[in-house]
Amino acid sequence: MSLKILGASFKNVRQVHETILAGAKSVTVAPDVFLKKLIYHPYTDWSMDTFNSDWEKKFMEIRHCLIYYRKKYLEVFSSKKITKRE
């Protein structure tokens, strides 16, 4: 027989966390606990800001490399005369 545990009627995040650690596969949570406390974490905004900043720095490095090599490519091929075949 297969058994699934459903946790219900939680009043705070700690209760939800402990129930999941104990093996619950599902929980029901009041909207005020879920929206205001369970989703938000103090490091969420910091993590997103740090990731975006690092991504921009790396993207700018890659962009500068692409611009440099495109310029070199154009210099090489603009110096060669390409004639149309007849």
Secondary structure, DSSP 8 states (H G I E B T S, - for coil): -----EEEEE-SHHHHHHHHHTT-SEEEE-HHHIIIIIS--HHHHHHHHHHHHHHHHHHHHHHHHHHHHHHHHHHHHHHS------
